[in-house]
Amino acid sequence: MNKEYDKTDIITLDDFKTALQNRLGSKGISDEHITKLAEYIMNFFGHDDYVEDNKLKTKDRDVFYMLEEEGFLSTMREEVTLQKGKVWRIHYWKLKKDFILKSAKKIEVEETEDEYDIYEDLSDDVWHRHERGDSPQNES
């Protein structure tokens, strides 16, 4: 099932932890650290989808940047004009719900995708044609 998630979907601690395990577990991060990371991040968000950047300390922000690089978070900005005409910019960190929920279901997605892996049955000869100069253009 290839469902697109929407704004009403809720990210639970278990969803986030499973998504982190599926994405970061293969990079050598232990389950214990992943659990602590999931709890740490979800404590910032609570029941919201976003966190104001100015609530973060430098160490917190570094972790948020790392999770942004991994695809779990994104940033957004809001501009508010104050009474005196000055523009105030508010920066937010936002959970990428679609990515997190899809990552949490990764194992199920991989099982169905493997059935359609068209490259699995190709011989080694096909993969090395370019090394010998054989190509479909040269065959005619």
Residue pairs with C-beta under 8 A, 6 or more apart in sequence:
4 98
5 97
5 98
5 101
5 102
7 49
7 97
9 97
9 101
11 42
11 45
11 49
11 95
11 97
11 100
11 101
13 38
13 39
13 42
14 104
15 100
15 101
15 104
16 38
16 41
16 42
16 72
16 100
16 104
17 34
17 35
17 38
18 103
18 104
19 72
19 99
19 100
19 101
19 103
19 104
19 106
20 29
20 34
20 37
20 38
20 72
21 31
21 34
22 103
22 104
22 106
22 107
23 70
23 71
23 72
23 103
23 106
24 34
24 70
25 31
25 34
29 37
37 63
40 63
41 63
41 64
41 67
44 51
44 55
44 56
44 60
44 93
45 51
45 95
49 94
49 95
49 97
50 76
50 92
50 93
50 94
50 95
51 92
51 93
52 90
52 91
52 92
53 61
53 75
53 90
53 91
53 92
53 93
54 90
54 91
56 64
56 93
64 73
64 93
67 73
68 74
68 75
68 93
71 96
71 99
71 103
72 95
72 96
72 99
72 100
72 103
73 93
73 94
73 95
73 96
74 93
74 94
74 96
75 91
75 92
75 93
75 94
76 91
76 92
76 94
77 89
77 90
77 91
77 92
78 89
78 90
78 92
79 87
79 88
79 89
79 90
80 87
80 88
80 89
80 90
81 87
81 88
82 88
102 109
129 135
